[in-house]
């Protein structure tokens, strides 16, 4: 390449990088790296250096999503909860919440997401009543659209809460694991009582304020053989949208248990398409979207998303905050005293932690959950064998849809992934 052409090429790269944030609000460093390599044929190491230089020059973190842990307290005692050994006195005050929201909105991205999480976030409903209008008022001044996410165990819901959330067009996602036997196995009160009947009794009231009902269905090892039945029971209750995922943590799933999970998920997929064909209003994203690795490593935690603890501590994600190990929590600062964004470098260019053996895998993935990785391997960026097998299950579910539809026991599907 001649000198004038080389200079022109460099200017094109500089213009591309300068315009990239405006064209791609909430972009991840991994996405920018991939586009630099695609458009300019850069080597991986050169693209990484340019993105790191850009981050330092801009002197700011690419933040488009915020998780507010309003409290670590919960009125239930679910054994698989990712919040470990935290004090029920850990509660966020409004000053902390406002500073966290300001941190998000000063980034200037046109569309942001705020997740209200816990513990049980509805324990802090009075705080939520202050947080929501504060965030919307300040977002409007900056011409920013705010999307909300709230996951609740459902036991504290009342009509005043539903009226408030309806006013601000905020939908609640219920934690419902299936029918009464499955749900009440783990999702109990501190007195050991089940909560299924209490939540189900609230569904007609929920319907009055929120026409579309969503549930997070967490599958425990003990419930793996009843997944299909649990799904059908929730559909019969009127649940429209599902997030289905295994309960992962320090307790490991065996290969045989993951195989049975894959059978259950394939069976649910069969029912899902049959129900939709019959006119049911249902949506499960992974059954509608083909999952493809995008070249990044890990999720968006620490890349475009942060989590704030009740005391203002900041970490890449809420599941990390739930760990007992300080090293595992990855605290990068506090909204009251300042944040060291440099500590996020491993998460922003986490592809550099990609293990050599992973490049030879027949099911290339994005590295799994940082929190689960840490609990099972002692390193955020080293995926456990369990994580790898679950990724294979979810990746293959789209590929096997036509075969699974003709295969009542789904055996060919399960054999392909485990």
C-alpha positions as CSV (number, residue, x, y, z in Angstrom):
1,X,0.0,0.0,0.0
2,X,1.4,3.4,-1.0
3,X,1.9,6.2,1.6
4,X,-1.1,8.3,0.4
5,X,-3.4,5.2,0.2
6,X,-2.2,4.1,3.6
7,X,-3.0,7.5,5.1
8,X,-6.4,7.5,3.5
9,X,-7.0,4.0,4.9
10,X,-6.1,5.2,8.4
11,X,-8.4,8.2,8.1
12,X,-11.2,5.9,7.1
13,X,-10.6,3.7,10.2
14,X,-10.6,6.8,12.4
15,X,-13.8,8.1,10.8
16,X,-15.4,4.7,11.2
17,X,-14.5,4.5,14.9
18,X,-15.6,8.1,15.5
19,X,-19.0,7.6,14.0
20,X,-19.5,4.1,15.4
21,X,-21.1,5.0,18.8
22,X,-23.7,7.2,17.1
23,X,-24.7,4.6,14.6
24,X,-24.7,1.8,17.2
25,X,-26.0,3.1,20.5
26,X,-25.2,0.7,23.3
27,X,-22.6,-1.1,21.2
28,X,-20.2,-3.6,22.8
29,X,-16.4,-3.4,22.4
30,X,-16.6,-6.9,21.0
31,X,-19.0,-5.8,18.2
32,X,-16.7,-2.8,17.3
33,X,-13.7,-5.2,17.1
34,X,-15.6,-7.6,14.9
35,X,-16.7,-4.7,12.6
36,X,-13.2,-3.3,12.3
37,X,-11.8,-6.7,11.3
38,X,-14.7,-7.2,8.8
39,X,-14.5,-3.8,7.1
40,X,-10.8,-3.2,7.2
41,X,-9.2,-6.6,7.4
42,X,-7.4,-5.9,10.7
43,X,-5.7,-8.5,12.7
44,X,-7.4,-9.4,16.0
45,X,-4.6,-7.9,18.1
46,X,-4.7,-4.6,16.1
47,X,-8.5,-4.4,16.4
48,X,-8.2,-5.0,20.2
49,X,-5.5,-2.2,20.5
50,X,-7.7,0.3,18.6
51,X,-10.7,-0.4,20.7
52,X,-8.7,-0.1,24.0
53,X,-7.2,3.2,22.7
54,X,-10.7,4.4,21.8
55,X,-12.0,3.6,25.3
56,X,-9.1,5.4,27.0
57,X,-9.5,8.5,24.7
58,X,-13.2,8.7,25.2
59,X,-12.6,8.2,29.0
60,X,-16.0,6.7,29.5
61,X,-17.7,3.4,29.8
62,X,-20.3,2.2,27.2
63,X,-23.3,1.8,29.5
64,X,-26.8,1.1,28.1
65,X,-28.3,-1.1,30.9
66,X,-28.4,-0.9,34.7
67,X,-29.5,-3.4,37.3
68,X,-30.7,-1.8,40.5
69,X,-30.5,-4.3,43.5
70,X,-33.0,-2.5,45.7
71,X,-32.5,-5.0,48.5
72,X,-30.8,-8.3,49.2
73,X,-33.7,-9.1,51.5
74,X,-36.5,-11.5,50.4
75,X,-39.7,-12.7,52.0
76,X,-39.0,-16.2,50.6
77,X,-36.2,-18.7,51.1
78,X,-35.6,-20.3,47.7
79,X,-32.7,-22.7,48.0
80,X,-31.4,-22.0,44.5
81,X,-31.3,-18.2,44.8
82,X,-28.1,-16.6,43.5
83,X,-28.0,-14.1,46.4
84,X,-25.8,-15.9,49.0
85,X,-25.5,-15.0,52.7
86,X,-26.5,-11.3,52.5
87,X,-28.0,-9.3,55.3
88,X,-31.7,-8.4,55.1
89,X,-30.7,-5.0,56.3
90,X,-29.1,-4.3,52.9
91,X,-31.6,-1.8,51.4
92,X,-31.0,0.9,48.8
93,X,-31.9,4.5,49.7
94,X,-33.2,7.0,47.2
95,X,-29.9,9.0,47.1
96,X,-28.0,5.8,46.0
97,X,-30.7,5.0,43.4
98,X,-30.6,8.5,42.0
99,X,-26.8,8.5,41.6
100,X,-27.0,5.1,39.9
101,X,-29.6,6.4,37.5
102,X,-27.6,9.5,36.8
103,X,-24.7,7.3,36.0
104,X,-26.7,5.6,33.3
105,X,-28.4,8.7,31.8
106,X,-25.3,10.8,31.5
107,X,-24.0,8.3,28.9
108,X,-26.5,9.9,26.5
109,X,-27.6,6.8,24.7
110,X,-31.2,7.1,23.3
111,X,-32.5,3.8,24.6
112,X,-31.6,2.4,28.0
113,X,-32.9,-0.4,30.2
114,X,-33.3,-0.2,34.0
115,X,-33.9,-3.5,35.8
116,X,-35.4,-3.5,39.3
117,X,-34.1,-6.6,41.1
118,X,-33.4,-8.1,44.5
119,X,-33.9,-10.0,46.8
120,X,-37.5,-9.2,46.3
121,X,-37.8,-5.8,44.7
122,X,-41.4,-5.2,45.7
123,X,-40.3,-5.1,49.3
124,X,-39.1,-1.6,48.4
125,X,-42.2,-0.5,46.6
126,X,-42.0,3.0,48.2
127,X,-38.6,3.4,46.8
128,X,-39.8,2.2,43.4
129,X,-42.5,4.9,43.5
130,X,-39.7,7.5,43.7
131,X,-37.2,5.9,41.3
132,X,-39.5,5.5,38.3
133,X,-40.7,9.2,38.0
134,X,-37.2,10.4,38.8
135,X,-35.6,8.3,36.0
136,X,-38.3,9.2,33.5
137,X,-38.2,12.9,34.2
138,X,-34.4,13.1,33.8
139,X,-34.4,10.8,30.8
140,X,-37.0,13.1,29.1
141,X,-34.7,16.1,29.6
142,X,-32.0,14.2,27.6
143,X,-34.4,12.7,25.0
144,X,-33.7,9.2,26.3
145,X,-36.3,6.3,26.2
146,X,-36.3,4.1,29.3
147,X,-37.4,0.5,29.2
148,X,-38.1,-1.2,32.5
149,X,-37.8,-4.8,33.7
150,X,-39.1,-6.1,37.1
151,X,-38.9,-9.7,38.2
152,X,-40.9,-10.6,41.3
153,X,-41.9,-13.7,43.2
154,X,-45.4,-12.3,43.1
155,X,-46.4,-12.8,46.7
156,X,-46.5,-9.1,47.6
157,X,-48.5,-7.9,44.6
158,X,-51.6,-5.8,45.3
159,X,-53.8,-3.6,43.3
160,X,-52.1,-0.4,44.2
161,X,-48.8,-1.7,42.9
162,X,-50.4,-2.9,39.7
163,X,-52.1,0.5,39.1
164,X,-48.7,2.2,39.6
165,X,-46.9,-0.2,37.2
166,X,-49.7,0.1,34.7
167,X,-49.5,3.9,34.8
168,X,-45.9,3.8,33.8
169,X,-46.3,0.8,31.4
170,X,-44.1,-1.5,33.4
171,X,-44.8,-5.2,33.1
172,X,-44.0,-7.6,35.9
173,X,-42.2,-10.9,35.2
174,X,-43.3,-13.6,37.6
175,X,-41.0,-16.3,39.0
176,X,-43.1,-19.4,38.5
177,X,-41.4,-22.7,38.2
178,X,-44.4,-24.8,37.1
179,X,-47.3,-26.5,38.8
180,X,-47.8,-26.6,42.6
181,X,-45.6,-29.6,43.3
182,X,-42.6,-28.2,41.4
183,X,-43.0,-24.6,42.4
184,X,-43.5,-25.3,46.1
185,X,-40.5,-27.6,46.2
186,X,-38.1,-24.6,46.4
187,X,-40.1,-21.4,46.3
188,X,-41.3,-21.4,50.0
189,X,-41.8,-18.8,52.7
190,X,-39.3,-18.7,55.5
191,X,-41.8,-20.8,57.5
192,X,-41.6,-23.5,54.8
193,X,-45.0,-22.9,53.3
194,X,-45.5,-23.1,49.5
195,X,-46.5,-20.0,47.5
196,X,-48.1,-21.4,44.4
197,X,-51.7,-21.0,45.4
198,X,-51.1,-17.4,46.6
199,X,-49.6,-16.4,43.3
200,X,-52.2,-18.2,41.2
201,X,-55.0,-16.4,43.1
202,X,-53.5,-13.1,42.0
203,X,-53.4,-13.9,38.2
204,X,-57.0,-12.6,37.5
205,X,-56.1,-9.3,39.1
206,X,-52.9,-9.2,37.2
207,X,-54.8,-9.7,33.9
208,X,-56.9,-6.6,34.6
209,X,-53.8,-4.4,34.6
210,X,-51.4,-6.4,32.4
211,X,-52.8,-8.4,29.5
212,X,-49.6,-10.1,28.6
213,X,-48.2,-12.3,31.4
214,X,-44.6,-13.5,31.5
215,X,-42.9,-16.1,33.8
216,X,-39.4,-17.0,34.6
217,X,-39.5,-20.8,34.8
218,X,-36.4,-22.0,36.7
219,X,-35.8,-25.8,36.2
220,X,-34.2,-27.5,39.2
221,X,-32.5,-30.9,38.9
222,X,-35.5,-32.5,40.8
223,X,-38.0,-31.0,38.3
224,X,-36.2,-32.0,35.1
225,X,-38.5,-34.9,34.3
226,X,-41.7,-32.8,34.8
227,X,-40.6,-29.8,32.6
228,X,-43.2,-30.5,30.0
229,X,-46.1,-30.9,32.5
230,X,-45.0,-27.8,34.4
231,X,-44.9,-25.8,31.1
232,X,-48.4,-26.9,30.2
233,X,-49.8,-26.0,33.7
234,X,-48.4,-22.5,33.4
235,X,-49.9,-22.2,29.9
236,X,-53.3,-23.3,31.3
237,X,-52.9,-20.5,33.9
238,X,-52.7,-18.0,31.1
239,X,-49.0,-17.3,31.0
240,X,-48.0,-16.0,27.5
241,X,-44.3,-15.5,27.6
242,X,-41.6,-17.7,29.1
243,X,-37.9,-17.6,30.1
244,X,-36.9,-21.2,30.7
245,X,-33.5,-21.9,32.3
246,X,-31.8,-24.4,34.5
247,X,-31.0,-23.6,38.1
248,X,-27.2,-23.3,38.0
249,X,-24.7,-22.7,40.8
250,X,-22.3,-24.5,43.0
251,X,-24.3,-27.7,42.7
252,X,-23.4,-29.4,39.4
253,X,-25.7,-31.1,36.9
254,X,-24.5,-34.5,35.7
255,X,-24.4,-35.4,32.0
256,X,-27.4,-37.6,32.4
257,X,-29.4,-34.8,34.1
258,X,-28.5,-32.4,31.3
259,X,-29.6,-35.1,28.8
260,X,-33.0,-35.3,30.5
261,X,-33.2,-31.5,30.5
262,X,-32.6,-31.5,26.8
263,X,-35.4,-34.0,26.3
264,X,-37.7,-31.8,28.4
265,X,-36.9,-28.7,26.5
266,X,-37.4,-30.4,23.2
267,X,-40.8,-31.7,24.4
268,X,-41.8,-28.2,25.4
269,X,-40.8,-26.9,22.0
270,X,-43.1,-29.5,20.4
271,X,-46.0,-28.3,22.6
272,X,-45.1,-24.7,22.0
273,X,-45.5,-24.9,18.2
274,X,-48.6,-27.0,18.4
275,X,-50.2,-24.6,20.8
276,X,-49.3,-21.6,18.6
277,X,-50.6,-23.4,15.5
278,X,-53.9,-23.8,17.4
279,X,-54.1,-20.1,18.0
280,X,-52.5,-19.7,21.5
281,X,-50.7,-16.4,22.2
282,X,-47.3,-17.6,23.3
283,X,-43.7,-16.4,23.0
284,X,-40.4,-18.0,23.9
285,X,-37.5,-16.1,22.4
286,X,-35.1,-19.1,22.0
287,X,-37.8,-21.0,20.1
288,X,-38.2,-18.0,17.7
289,X,-34.5,-16.9,17.3
290,X,-31.5,-18.9,16.1
291,X,-28.8,-18.5,18.7
292,X,-25.5,-17.7,17.0
293,X,-22.2,-16.7,18.8
294,X,-21.2,-13.2,17.7
295,X,-17.5,-13.5,18.2
296,X,-17.7,-12.0,21.7
297,X,-16.9,-13.8,25.0
298,X,-19.4,-13.7,27.8
299,X,-22.6,-11.6,28.1
300,X,-22.9,-7.8,28.1
301,X,-22.1,-7.6,31.8
302,X,-19.2,-5.2,32.2
303,X,-19.4,-4.3,28.5
304,X,-22.7,-2.4,28.2
305,X,-24.3,-3.3,31.5
306,X,-23.6,-2.7,35.2
307,X,-25.3,-3.7,38.5
308,X,-25.5,-1.6,41.6
309,X,-25.8,-3.1,45.1
310,X,-28.0,-1.6,47.8
311,X,-25.0,0.2,49.3
312,X,-24.0,1.6,45.9
313,X,-21.2,-0.9,45.1
314,X,-20.9,-1.4,41.4
315,X,-20.2,-4.7,39.7
316,X,-20.6,-6.1,36.1
317,X,-23.8,-8.0,37.0
318,X,-26.2,-8.8,39.8
319,X,-25.3,-12.5,39.9
320,X,-21.7,-11.6,40.6
321,X,-22.9,-9.3,43.5
322,X,-24.7,-12.4,44.9
323,X,-21.5,-14.3,45.3
324,X,-19.8,-14.5,48.7
325,X,-16.3,-14.1,47.4
326,X,-15.1,-10.5,47.1
327,X,-12.9,-11.5,44.2
328,X,-16.0,-13.1,42.6
329,X,-18.1,-10.0,43.1
330,X,-15.7,-7.8,41.0
331,X,-16.6,-4.6,42.7
332,X,-15.2,-1.7,40.6
333,X,-16.2,1.1,42.8
334,X,-19.2,2.8,44.4
335,X,-21.7,5.4,43.0
336,X,-20.9,7.6,46.0
337,X,-17.1,7.5,45.9
338,X,-16.3,6.8,42.2
339,X,-15.7,4.0,39.8
340,X,-12.5,2.6,38.3
341,X,-13.6,1.7,34.8
342,X,-10.2,0.2,34.1
343,X,-11.2,-2.8,36.3
344,X,-13.7,-3.6,33.6
345,X,-11.1,-4.2,30.9
346,X,-11.2,-8.0,31.2
347,X,-14.9,-7.9,30.5
348,X,-14.8,-5.4,27.7
349,X,-12.1,-7.4,25.7
350,X,-13.0,-10.7,27.2
351,X,-12.5,-12.6,23.9
352,X,-8.8,-12.4,24.8
353,X,-9.6,-14.9,27.6
354,X,-10.9,-17.4,25.1
355,X,-9.4,-20.8,25.9
356,X,-7.4,-22.5,23.1
357,X,-9.4,-25.7,23.3
358,X,-12.7,-23.7,22.9
359,X,-11.7,-22.8,19.3
360,X,-12.0,-26.5,18.4
361,X,-15.4,-27.0,19.9
362,X,-18.3,-28.2,17.7
363,X,-20.6,-25.9,19.6
364,X,-18.8,-22.5,19.6
365,X,-20.3,-20.4,22.4
366,X,-20.0,-17.0,24.1
367,X,-18.3,-18.3,27.2
368,X,-21.2,-18.8,29.5
369,X,-22.3,-17.0,32.6
370,X,-19.5,-15.2,34.5
371,X,-21.0,-16.0,37.9
372,X,-21.6,-19.7,37.2
373,X,-18.1,-19.9,35.7
374,X,-16.6,-18.4,38.8
375,X,-18.6,-20.7,41.2
376,X,-17.6,-23.8,39.2
377,X,-14.1,-23.1,38.0
378,X,-12.8,-20.2,40.1
379,X,-12.4,-18.0,37.1
380,X,-15.0,-15.7,35.4
381,X,-13.8,-16.4,31.9
382,X,-13.3,-20.2,32.1
383,X,-16.6,-22.0,31.2
384,X,-17.4,-25.1,33.2
385,X,-18.2,-28.3,31.4
386,X,-21.8,-27.9,32.7
387,X,-22.1,-24.5,31.0
388,X,-20.7,-25.9,27.8
389,X,-23.3,-28.7,27.8
390,X,-26.2,-26.4,28.5
391,X,-25.1,-24.1,25.7
392,X,-25.1,-27.0,23.3
393,X,-28.6,-27.9,24.4
394,X,-29.9,-24.4,23.7
395,X,-28.0,-23.9,20.5
396,X,-29.2,-27.2,19.0
397,X,-32.9,-26.6,19.9
398,X,-33.5,-24.5,16.8
399,X,-31.6,-26.9,14.6
400,X,-33.6,-29.9,15.6
401,X,-37.1,-28.3,15.6
402,X,-38.3,-30.2,12.5
403,X,-36.8,-33.5,13.6
404,X,-38.1,-33.1,17.2
405,X,-41.6,-32.4,15.8
406,X,-41.7,-36.0,14.4
407,X,-39.8,-37.6,17.3
408,X,-42.2,-38.1,20.2
409,X,-39.4,-39.2,22.6
410,X,-36.9,-36.7,21.2
411,X,-34.1,-39.2,21.6
412,X,-32.3,-38.2,18.5
413,X,-32.2,-34.6,19.7
414,X,-30.8,-35.4,23.1
415,X,-28.1,-37.7,21.7
416,X,-26.9,-34.9,19.4
417,X,-26.1,-32.5,22.3
418,X,-24.7,-34.6,25.2
